[in-house]
């Protein structure tokens, strides 16, 4: 005869499985090219600034656009290293009730639990890392000349000037990409 698992054992198993899944996700995304070479989560040129990209390419700034996109992804890869303790903390703090909600919730339930319990912490941890990475890889050195040139020409072309906050953009997309990978593991 098999002895049925206790509720504690069931939730303990879930926590272990989640820990393995998030560790895999973080290990994949925090490597060099973890974002850049993964088309599912690669950070693209900021959506609000697509016109800037188009103009930059028209002006022959292909190299700067590529460097910019590469460094954008490097910043996300750097920030992803901060995620593991935050995820582990949420999993450790998971109650029996949370565990059963996740188990009964079907596909995406574990990711939803983690999103609900880690997004604020991830934003807090990622923001300074992203800012540091942006400075380290001199992202604004590639961004500012492109945006400055665009903003000079924009009024003449009847376009709106652009100045998206790169910190917010990279932080949000890095977290979204991380959750996409967590969901795949789930």
C-alpha positions in Angstrom: 0.0 0.0 0.0 1.1 3.5 -0.7 0.9 6.1 2.0 -0.8 9.3 0.7 1.3 12.4 0.8 0.5 14.9 3.5 -0.4 18.5 2.4 2.9 19.7 3.7 4.8 17.1 1.5 2.7 18.1 -1.6 3.5 21.8 -1.1 7.1 21.0 -0.3 7.4 19.1 -3.7 5.8 22.1 -5.5 8.3 24.5 -3.9 11.2 22.3 -4.9 9.9 22.1 -8.5 9.4 25.8 -8.6 12.9 26.4 -7.3 14.4 24.3 -10.0 12.3 26.0 -12.7 13.2 29.6 -11.6 16.8 28.7 -11.2 16.8 27.4 -14.8 15.1 30.5 -16.0 17.5 32.9 -14.2 20.5 30.9 -15.3 19.4 31.0 -18.9 18.6 34.7 -19.0 21.5 36.0 -16.9 24.1 34.6 -19.2 25.8 36.7 -22.0 23.3 36.5 -24.9 20.6 35.2 -22.6 18.3 37.9 -23.8 20.1 39.1 -27.0 20.2 35.7 -28.7 16.7 34.6 -27.5 14.2 35.8 -30.0 11.3 35.2 -27.5 12.6 37.7 -25.0 15.1 39.8 -26.9 14.6 43.5 -26.0 13.8 45.4 -29.2 14.3 49.1 -30.0 11.9 51.0 -27.7 8.4 50.8 -29.4 7.7 54.5 -28.8 10.9 55.3 -30.6 10.5 53.1 -33.7 10.4 56.3 -35.8 13.8 57.2 -34.3 15.2 53.8 -35.4 13.8 54.2 -38.9 15.4 57.7 -39.2 18.7 56.5 -37.7 18.8 53.7 -40.3 18.0 56.2 -43.1 20.8 58.4 -41.9 23.2 55.4 -42.0 23.5 54.9 -38.3 23.1 51.1 -38.6 26.1 50.4 -36.4 24.8 52.7 -33.6 21.4 51.1 -33.8 22.9 47.6 -33.5 25.2 48.6 -30.6 22.3 50.2 -28.9 20.1 47.1 -29.1 23.0 44.9 -28.0 23.7 47.0 -24.9 20.0 47.2 -24.1 20.0 43.4 -23.9 23.3 43.3 -21.9 21.6 45.5 -19.3 18.7 43.0 -19.0 21.1 40.1 -18.7 22.9 41.9 -15.9 19.7 42.6 -14.0 18.4 39.1 -14.3 21.2 38.0 -11.9 19.3 39.7 -9.1 16.1 37.7 -9.6 16.9 34.4 -7.9 16.9 35.5 -4.2 13.6 37.4 -4.8 11.9 34.3 -6.4 13.3 32.0 -3.7 12.0 34.3 -1.0 8.5 34.2 -2.5 8.6 30.4 -2.8 9.8 30.0 0.8 7.0 32.2 2.0 4.4 30.2 0.0 1.6 29.1 2.4 -0.2 25.7 2.1 -3.2 27.6 0.8 -1.0 29.3 -1.9 0.4 26.0 -2.8 -2.9 24.4 -3.4 -4.2 27.4 -5.3 -1.2 27.0 -7.6 -1.7 23.2 -7.9 -5.4 23.6 -8.7 -4.9 26.6 -10.9 -3.5 24.8 -13.9 -1.3 26.3 -16.6 0.2 29.6 -15.7 -0.9 29.5 -12.0 2.7 29.2 -10.7 3.8 32.1 -12.9 0.9 34.2 -11.7 1.7 33.4 -8.1 5.3 34.5 -8.7 4.3 37.6 -10.6 1.9 38.6 -7.8 4.6 38.0 -5.1 7.8 39.2 -6.8 7.1 42.0 -9.3 7.5 44.8 -6.9 10.7 43.3 -5.5 12.0 42.6 -8.9 11.3 46.2 -10.0 13.1 47.4 -6.9 16.1 45.1 -7.5 16.3 45.5 -11.2 16.0 49.3 -11.5 19.4 50.1 -9.9 21.0 47.1 -11.7 19.6 48.3 -15.0 20.8 51.9 -14.4 24.2 50.6 -13.4 24.4 48.3 -16.5 23.2 51.2 -18.8 26.0 53.4 -17.4 28.5 50.5 -17.5 27.8 49.7 -21.1 27.4 53.4 -21.9 24.0 52.7 -23.4 23.1 56.4 -23.4 26.3 57.1 -25.5 24.6 55.2 -28.3 21.1 56.4 -27.5 21.7 60.1 -27.0 23.3 60.9 -30.4 20.5 59.0 -32.2 17.7 60.7 -30.2 19.4 64.1 -30.4 19.7 64.0 -34.1 16.1 62.7 -34.4 14.7 65.4 -32.1 16.5 68.1 -34.1 14.9 66.9 -37.3 11.5 65.9 -35.8 9.8 69.3 -35.8 10.9 69.9 -39.4 9.5 66.6 -40.4 6.3 67.2 -38.4 7.1 64.4 -35.9 7.0 64.4 -32.2 10.2 64.6 -30.2 11.1 61.4 -28.3 12.9 60.9 -25.0 11.8 57.6 -23.5 13.2 56.6 -20.1 15.6 53.8 -20.9 15.7 52.7 -17.2 12.0 52.0 -17.0 11.9 50.4 -20.5 14.7 48.0 -19.9 13.6 47.1 -16.3 10.0 46.3 -17.5 11.1 44.3 -20.5 13.7 42.4 -18.5 11.1 41.3 -16.0 8.6 40.4 -18.7 11.2 38.3 -20.4 12.1 36.6 -17.2 8.5 35.7 -16.6 8.1 34.4 -20.1 11.0 32.0 -19.4 9.5 31.0 -16.0 6.2 30.2 -17.7 8.0 28.0 -20.2 9.6 26.1 -17.3 6.2 25.7 -15.6 
